[in-house]
Amino acid sequence: MRPLLVGLAALTLLASPVFAAEPAAAPDRPLPDAAQEARAQALFKDVRCVVCQHESIADSPAGIAGDMRQRIREEIASGDSDAAVRDDLVKLYGDYILFTPPVREGTWLLWFGPLMLVVLGGLALIAFTRRQTVESTPLSPDEERRLADLLQTETVRPDPDASAPHDGR
């Protein structure tokens, strides 16, 4: 009985990825009017797939992309304008759904953030290059003589952990 339960558990674990996969998108049914279908195809390229996120719904094989294509076709067939279709999608999914979101207060950071980073980086670079270096004053003859004396003696070294080659270590 125990080997049967172990085998059944193993089969369940192996089959679970198959059941977890997203169902395939329903086949697309183009609109009968060629002008309306052309409008729909143009909109498909402007709308981001919420599953793939880097593909438009025109290229995405995800099931939700197929549902979104069908929804757009239905709205166009009912007489909605392209702007109305986009507005409807933005209401459902937010500005992220469009590859080119509108410029408004909520998207200023998206549109102007990279430009501001470049400007700030340029200003920082200019400030860094214009920063004046501190000139060190030359040593006085007395200080040079004392330095030469210190370097001649073996008791003072620049690094206390350093060893000279003749120390025998």
PEBEL-V871215 format. One line per field, one symbol per residue. phi: phi as a letter, one per 30 degrees, with the letter a starting at -180 (. if undefined). psi: psi as a letter, one per 20 degrees, with the letter a starting at -180 (. if undefined). Layout:
phi: ???
psi: ???
//
This chain:
phi: .dddddddddddddddddddddddddddcddddddddddddddedccdddcdiccdddcdddddddddddddddddddjdddddddddddddcjdddcdbdddaedcddddcedddddddddddddddddddddddddddeddddddddddddddcbdbdddbddcdid
psi: gghggggggghghhihhghiqpqqqqppoqqhphghhggghhhhhipqpighijqrihipjqhhhghhgggggghghijqrhhhgghghhhgirhhhphnqqorhijghggighghggghggghgghghippqppqqqqrhghhghghghhhqihpqhohiqqqhjij.
//
